[in-house]
């Protein structure tokens, strides 16, 4: 079992490293600083989950001061990667959403990867996909919980 565990951990590390490298290629190609990319990804993920981020929550997630968060959001907003909007229930609350440019450049860059992913996933049966979903969900939650426990 230790060999299987070690191989799985190695594969996860290799995947994370490749995903980071790919993110850097995307950031470089679109003139984004790594912090800007991290912010954009957080906003897009929050949008997908249906729970948009506020600037304050984004800053806490990225470990940024309020001034640095404002600067990041301002840069992303100028590039139409992010847009601010007032909450319909509480007009004092501002939420962040991905902008049209983020959608366009993201689709152009990552669309072919999505097609390759669909093709790759076609080689797995329903039980294998269910096990992979469970594993990745559990691993993501475990890493999130650990990160929170060691964060200041």
C-alpha positions, 0 to 999 in steps of 0.5 A: 500500500505504501508504494501505491500511496507514494505513487498517488502522492507523486502523481498529485504533485506532478499534476499540481506542478503542471497546472501551475506551469500552465497557469503561468503560461496563461498569465504571461500570455495575457499580461497578468501578474500571478496575484492578478491570476489568483484573484481572477481564478478565485472570482471565477470559481466563486461565480461558478459556485453561485456565491460571489466574492466581496473584495474583502473576502478575496483579499483574505483568501489571497492574504492581501491588504485592503489596499493591495486588493483594491489595486488588483481588482482595479487592474482586473476591472480595467482589463474587463476581466472582473466587474464589480456590482452592488448586491441586490439585497444590500446595496452597500455590499459589492460583489465581484464577477468575471468580465467578458474579457476573462470569459473570452481569453479563458475559453480561447486558451482553455477550450482546447484543454477541455476538449482533450479532457472530455476525450480522456474522460471518455476512457473511464466508466461511471464507477471509475469517474465516481471514485475519481470525483470522490477522491479529488473532492476529499483531497481538495477538502483535506488540503483546504482544511490543512491550509486553514489550520496553518494559515495565520 
